[in-house]
Amino acid sequence: MMYQKGKCDDMRFIDLFCGVGGFHQGIRKVVPDAKCIFACDNDYNVAKIYTSNYDIESFYDIKNESTHELINQRVIENQSVDLLVAGFPCQSFSKAGKQLGFDDETKGTLFFEVEKIIKRHKPKYVLLENVRNLKSHDGGATWAKILSHLKVLYEVDSVIIGPNDISNIPALRDRVFIICYRKDIVNSDFSYLSSGKHKRKQTSIYRDGILDPNYFDKGESNLEPDKIKIIEMWESLRLKLMNSNVKIISPVWTKYFEENLDLTKVPEWKKKIIVRNQEFYLENRELIDNWIEENFEFFSKQNDSNKKFEWNAGDAIHSIWEGIIQFRPSGVRVKKPDFLPTFVAINQTPILGVEKRYIRPIEMARLYGFDEIDFLNQPINETYKQLGNTVSVDVVEHLIRIMLRNGGDINE
């Protein structure tokens, strides 16, 4: 698909909550000469990365009136704005947070700051991104309110999509995208993304028996000795069970092996897990007691999350070290090596079991479609956090192509 010369060459866009530039790179992949006339993010470390990579100052706070005035000046200087993109903060709507939504005065109301800019400058296209839970938050009331505000000026479409919906990319990152076309540029027959079905592509972190070199570099183990010991402890239990023809359950929650617990106030979903673990323990008591005794000194020093094990790999692998491993608050999780789980902006960095190491930031960036990006030798935890908050460049590119086609700005 090629963009029409003369139509998109001078495309101008605004990049709000710009992060490290996932939207920026996705747009440029469709329209290489597109001009970012304004970008903003109130995280100083993020803004440094953005400015260094894309040569545009971005350290602004969208809640400040001075920021809105600066946007007005930039739009006037550049005559108009064609596209506005925004990955407005998701914490207020995420299942991982308190789900305060619009009641979160710090982050929950930032959509309305975006709306002010949209209403004032009326870009031809708007593309917004958030967590998929936005659609169901508050019984759908939040979603309905956002759409009602946008539909005053725009034809609105939406889709929940991740990188491995569009290609064989071994990374999961489902997000909801809201796609808006100004009503004067599309007719009622434009194609709706929401009416189509996306089918997950078959993916693997391996190619020809090795880590896929399109995304991963060969690396030395950097896993802490204690974490290696925890993994080997769980692997020893798994092998003991397998050698006794016992299928491991998931999760194995050692905290609840004991009998006669008061379960009257326990939620039903948790009660089922506890009862299943008690039954599992009683059926395999001798084997499990021997395992605990063998590891007792180390086992007894572990926190509750390390004493819980989630095997989500089925029969796809034959060792924990063949899988993708995460140390999560919910337990030590092992999954088959089909795709990397969604990266989050907290410390749950996936471990590539085959090399006993954490995935590197540059590998995460490749999985999310970044061609090149310089993180300026900042602390690695800061880089992980920034990548945990980014959008998939590949998904943005995919959606921008569809939007410009529907708006008549590119041809097949």
For each residue, the residues with C-beta under 8 A, 3 or more apart:
1: 401 405 410 411 412
2: 410 411
3: 7 8 9 30 31 404 409 410
4: 7 8 409 410 411
5: 8 9
6: 9
7: 3 4 408 409 410
8: 3 4 5 11 30 31 34 404 409 410
9: 3 5 6 31 33
10: 33 35
11: 8 27 31 33 34 35 82 83 409
12: 34 35 36 37 78 79 80 81 82 83
13: 27 34 35 36 37 81 82 83 84 85 123
14: 36 37 38 39 71 74 75 81 83 84 85 117 121 123
15: 18 21 23 24 36 38 39 40 58 85 86
16: 39 40 62 84 85 86 87 88 114 117
17: 40 41 62 86 87 88 89 110
18: 15 21 23 24 39 40 41 46 50 58
19: 22 23 41 46 50 87 386 389 390 391
20: 46 49 50 53 370 373 375 386 387 390
21: 15 18 24 25 49 50 53 54 370 373
22: 19 25 26 87 368 369 370 390 391 392 393 396
23: 15 18 19 26 27 85 87 127 129 391 396
24: 15 18 21 27 28 36 39 50 54
25: 21 22 28 29 369 370 371 373 393 396
26: 22 23 29 30 369 391 393 394 395 396 397 399 400
27: 11 13 23 24 30 31 34 83 85 396 397 400
28: 24 25 31 32 34
29: 25 26 32 393 397
30: 3 8 26 27 34 397 400 401 404 410
31: 3 8 9 11 27 28 34 400 404
32: 28 29
33: 9 10 11
34: 8 11 12 13 27 28 30 31 83
35: 10 11 12 13 78
36: 12 13 14 15 24 39 54 56
37: 12 13 14 74 75 77 78 81
38: 14 15 56 70 71 74 75
39: 14 15 16 18 24 36 50 54 56 57 58
40: 15 16 17 18 58 59 60 61 62 67
41: 17 18 19 46 47 50 58 59 60
42: 47 59 60 61 62 63
43: 46 47
44: 47 48 59
45: 48 49 378 382 386
46: 18 19 20 41 43 49 50 58 386
47: 41 42 43 44 50 51 57 58 59 60
48: 44 45 51 52 59 376 378
49: 20 21 45 46 52 53 373 374 375 376 378 386
50: 18 19 20 21 24 39 41 46 47 53 54 56 58
51: 47 48 54 55 56 57 58 59
52: 48 49 374 376
53: 20 21 49 50 373 374
54: 21 24 36 39 50 51
55: 51
56: 36 38 39 50 51
57: 39 47 51 60
58: 15 18 39 40 41 46 47 50 51
59: 40 41 42 44 47 48 51
60: 40 41 42 47 57 64 67 70
61: 40 42 64 67
62: 16 17 40 42 67 68 110 113 114
63: 42 67 110 113
64: 60 61 67 68
65: 68 69
66: 69 70
67: 40 60 61 62 63 64 70 71
68: 62 64 65 71 72 113 116 117
69: 65 66 72 73
70: 38 60 66 67 73 74
71: 14 38 67 68 74 75 117 121
72: 68 69 75 76 120 121
73: 69 70 76 77
74: 14 37 38 70 71 77 78
75: 14 37 38 71 72 78 79 80 81 121
76: 72 73 79
77: 37 73 74
78: 12 35 37 74 75 81
79: 12 75 76
80: 12 75 121
81: 12 13 14 37 75 78 84 121 123
82: 11 12 13 123 124 125
83: 11 12 13 14 27 34 123 124 125 126 127 400
84: 13 14 16 81 114 117 118 121 123 125 126 127
85: 13 14 15 16 23 27 126 127 128 129 396
86: 15 16 17 114 126 127 128 129
87: 16 17 19 22 23 90 128 129 130 389 391
88: 16 17 110 111 114 128 129 130
89: 17 92 107 110
90: 87 93 94 130 131 134
91: 94 96 97 104 107
92: 89 97 98 99 100 101 102 103 104 107 108
93: 90 97 99 101 108 130 131 133 134 137 142
94: 90 91 97 99 131 133
95: 99 131 133
96: 91 344
97: 91 92 93 94 100
98: 92 104
99: 92 93 94 95 133 137 138
100: 92 97 103 104 108
101: 92 93 104 108 137 138 142
102: 92 108 109 142 145
103: 92 100 108
104: 91 92 98 100 101 107 108 109
105: 108 109
106:
107: 89 91 92 104 110
108: 92 93 100 101 102 103 104 105
109: 102 104 105 112 113
110: 17 62 63 88 89 107 113 114
111: 88 114 115 128 146
112: 109 115 116
113: 62 63 68 109 110 116 117
114: 16 62 84 86 88 110 111 117 118 128
115: 111 112 118 119 149 150
116: 68 112 113 119 120
117: 14 16 68 71 84 113 114 120 121
118: 84 114 115 121 122 123 126 150 153
119: 115 116 122 152 153
120: 72 116 117
121: 14 71 72 75 80 81 84 117 118
122: 118 119 153 182
123: 13 14 81 82 83 84 118 126 182
124: 82 83 181 182 185 407
125: 82 83 84 179 180 181 182 403 404 407
126: 83 84 85 86 118 123 150 154 178 179 180
127: 23 83 84 85 86 177 178 179 180 396 399 400 403
128: 85 86 87 88 111 114 177 178 180
129: 23 85 86 87 88 175 176 177 178 391
130: 87 88 90 93 134 175 176 178
131: 90 93 94 95 134 175 176
132: 135 160 174 175 176
133: 93 94 95 99 136 137
134: 90 93 130 131 137 142 143 146 176
135: 132 140 143 158 160 176
136: 133 139 140 143
137: 93 99 101 133 134 140 141 142 143
138: 99 101 141 142
139: 136
140: 135 136 137 143 144
141: 137 138 144 145
142: 93 101 102 134 137 138 145 146
143: 134 135 136 137 140 146 147
144: 140 141 147 148
145: 102 141 142 148 149
146: 111 134 142 143 149 150 178
147: 143 144 150 151 156 158 178
148: 144 145 151 152
149: 115 145 146 152
150: 115 118 126 146 147 153 154 156 178 180
151: 147 148 154 155 156
152: 119 148 149
153: 118 119 122 150 180 182 183
154: 126 150 151 180 181 182 183
155: 151 180 181 182 183 186 188 190
156: 147 150 151 178 179 180
157: 178 179 180 181 192 193 194
158: 135 147 176 177 178 179 193 194
159: 176 177 179 193 194 196 198 399
160: 132 135 174 175 176 177
161: 165 166 174 175 177 193 198 395 398 399
162: 165 171 172 173 174 175 392 395
163: 166 167 169 171 172 173 367 368 369 392 394 395
164: 167 168 169 170 171 172 200 201 203 339
165: 161 162 198 199 200 201 395
166: 161 163 169 198 201 394 395 398
167: 163 164 201 394
168: 164 201 202 203
169: 163 164 166 201 203 339 367 369 394
170: 164 203 204 205 212 215 338 339 340 367
171: 162 163 164 203 339 340 367 368 392
172: 162 163 164 339 340 341 342
173: 162 163 342 343 368 392 395
174: 132 160 161 162 342
175: 129 130 131 132 160 161 162 391 392 395
176: 129 130 131 132 134 135 158 159 160
177: 127 128 129 158 159 160 161 395 399
178: 126 127 128 129 130 146 147 150 156 157 158
179: 125 126 127 156 157 158 159 193 399 402 403
180: 125 126 127 128 150 153 154 155 156 157
181: 124 125 154 155 157 185 186 190 403 406 407
182: 122 123 124 125 153 154 155 185 186
183: 153 154 155 186
184:
185: 124 181 182 407 408
186: 155 181 182 183 190 406 407 408
187: 190
188: 155
189:
190: 155 181 186 187 406
191: 195 402 406
192: 157 195 196
193: 157 158 159 161 179 196 399 402
194: 157 158 159
195: 191 192
196: 159 192 193
197:
198: 159 161 165 166
199: 165
200: 164 165 203
201: 164 165 166 167 168 169
202: 168 338
203: 164 168 169 170 171 200 338 339
204: 170 207 212 337 338 339
205: 170 211 212 215 216 324 337 338 339 340 352
206: 209 210 211 212 337
207: 204 210 211 212 213 214
208:
209: 206
210: 206 207 213
211: 205 206 207 215 216 218 352 354 355
212: 170 204 205 206 207 215 216
213: 207 210 216 217
214: 207 366
215: 170 205 211 212 363 366 367
216: 205 211 212 213 352 359 363
217: 213 360 362 363
218: 211 355
219: 222 355 357 360
220: 355 357
221: 355 356 357
222: 219 357 358
223: 227 228 351 356 357 358
224: 227 228
225: 228 229
226: 229 230
227: 223 224 230 231 327 351
228: 223 224 225 231 232 356
229: 225 226 232 233 298
230: 226 227 233 234 302 306 327 332
231: 227 228 234 235 320 321 325 332 353
232: 228 229 235 236
233: 229 230 236 237 295 298 299
234: 230 231 237 238 309 320 332
235: 231 232 238 239 319 320 321
236: 232 233 239 240 291 294 295
237: 233 234 240 241 248 252 288 291 309
238: 234 235 241 242 248 311 320
239: 235 236 242 243
240: 236 237 243 244 287 290 291
241: 237 238 244 246 247 248 284 287
242: 238 239 245 246 248
243: 239 240
244: 240 241 284 287
245: 242
246: 241 242 283 284 287
247: 241
248: 237 238 241 242 252 311
249: 252 276 277 280
250: 309 310 311 312
251: 273 277 308 309 310 311 330 331
252: 237 248 249 277 280 308 309 311
253: 256 257 273 274 277 307 308 331
254: 257 277 292 307 308
255: 304 307 308
256: 253 261 273 274 277 278
257: 253 254 277 278 281 288
258: 261 278
259: 278 282
260:
261: 256 258 274 278
262: 265
263: 266 271 274 275
264:
265: 262
266: 263 270 271 274
267: 270 271
268: 271 272
269: 272 273
270: 266 267 273 274
271: 263 266 267 268 274 275
272: 268 269 275 276
273: 251 253 256 269 270 276 277
274: 253 256 261 263 266 270 271 277 278
275: 263 271 272 278 279
276: 249 272 273 279 280
277: 249 251 252 253 254 256 257 273 274 280 281
278: 256 257 258 259 261 274 275 281 282
279: 275 276 282 283
280: 249 252 276 277 283 284
281: 257 277 278 284 285 288
282: 259 278 279 285
283: 246 279 280
284: 241 244 246 280 281 287 288
285: 281 282 288 289
286: 289 290
287: 240 241 244 246 284 290 291
288: 237 257 281 284 285 291 292
289: 285 286 292 293
290: 240 286 287 293 294
291: 236 237 240 287 288 294 295
292: 254 288 289 295 296 299
293: 289 290 296
294: 236 290 291
295: 233 236 291 292 298 299
296: 292 293 299 300
297: 300 301
298: 229 233 295 301 302
299: 233 292 295 296 302 307
300: 296 297
301: 297 298
302: 230 298 299 306 307
303: 306 307
304: 255 307 308
305: 308 327 328 329 330 331 332
306: 230 302 303 327 331 332
307: 253 254 255 299 302 303 304
308: 251 252 253 254 255 304 305 330 331 332
309: 234 237 250 251 252 331 332 334
310: 250 251 328 330 331 332 333 334
311: 238 248 250 251 252 334
312: 250 333 334 335 336
313: 316 317 323 334 335 336
314: 336
315:
316: 313 336 337 338
317: 313 320 322 323 336 337
318: 322
319: 235 322 323 353
320: 231 234 235 238 317 323 325 334 353
321: 231 235 353 354 356
322: 317 318 319 337 353 354
323: 313 317 319 320 334 335 336 337 353
324: 205 334 335 336 337 340 341 350 351 352 353
325: 231 320 332 333 334 350 351 353
326: 332 333 341 348 349 350 351
327: 227 230 305 306 332 333 348 351
328: 305 310 331 332 333 348
329: 305
330: 251 305 308 310 333
331: 251 253 305 306 308 309 310 328
332: 230 231 234 305 306 308 309 310 325 326 327 328
333: 310 312 325 326 327 328 330
334: 309 310 311 312 313 320 323 324 325 353
335: 312 313 323 324 338 341
336: 312 313 314 316 317 323 324
337: 204 205 206 316 317 322 323 324 353 354
338: 170 202 203 204 205 316 335
339: 164 169 170 171 172 203 204 205
340: 170 171 172 205 324 343 350 359 364 367
341: 172 324 326 335 350
342: 172 173 174
343: 173 340 349 350 364 384 387 388
344: 96 348 388
345: 384 385 386 388 389
346: 385 388
347: 381 384
348: 326 327 328 344
349: 326 343 358 359 384
350: 324 325 326 340 341 343 358 359
351: 223 227 324 325 326 327 356 357 358 359
352: 205 211 216 324 355 356 357 358 359
353: 231 319 320 321 322 323 324 325 334 337 356
354: 211 321 322 337
355: 211 218 219 220 221 352
356: 221 223 228 321 351 352 353
357: 219 220 221 222 223 351 352
358: 222 223 349 350 351 352
359: 216 340 349 350 351 352 363 364
360: 217 219 363 364
361: 364 365 375 380 383 384 387
362: 217 365 366
363: 215 216 217 359 360 366 367
364: 340 343 359 360 361 367 368 384 387
365: 361 362 368 370 373 387
366: 214 215 362 363 369 370
367: 163 169 170 171 215 340 363 364
368: 22 163 171 173 364 365 387 390 391 392 393 394
369: 22 25 26 163 169 366 392 393 394 395 396 397
370: 20 21 22 25 365 366 373 393
371: 25 393
372:
373: 20 21 25 49 53 365 370
374: 49 52 53
375: 20 49 361 378 383 386
376: 48 49 52
377:
378: 45 48 49 375 382 383
379: 382 383
380: 361 383 384
381: 347 384 385
382: 45 378 379 385 386
383: 361 375 378 379 380 386 387
384: 343 345 347 349 361 364 380 381 387 388
385: 345 346 381 382 388 389
386: 19 20 45 46 49 345 375 382 383 389 390
387: 20 343 361 364 365 368 383 384 390
388: 343 344 345 346 384 385
389: 19 87 345 385 386
390: 19 20 22 368 386 387
391: 19 22 23 26 87 129 175 368 395 396
392: 22 162 163 171 173 175 368 369 395 396
393: 22 25 26 29 368 369 370 371 396 397
394: 26 163 166 167 169 368 369 397 398
395: 26 161 162 163 165 166 173 175 177 369 391 392 398 399
396: 22 23 25 26 27 85 127 369 391 392 393 399 400
397: 26 27 29 30 369 393 394 400 401
398: 161 166 394 395 401 402
399: 26 127 159 161 177 179 193 395 396 402 403
400: 26 27 30 31 83 127 396 397 403 404
401: 1 30 397 398 404 405 410
402: 179 191 193 398 399 405 406
403: 125 127 179 181 399 400 406 407
404: 3 8 30 31 125 400 401 407 409 410
405: 1 401 402 408 409 410 411 412
406: 181 186 190 191 402 403
407: 124 125 181 185 186 403 404
408: 7 185 186 405
409: 3 4 7 8 11 404 405
410: 1 2 3 4 7 8 30 401 404 405
411: 1 2 4 405
412: 1 405
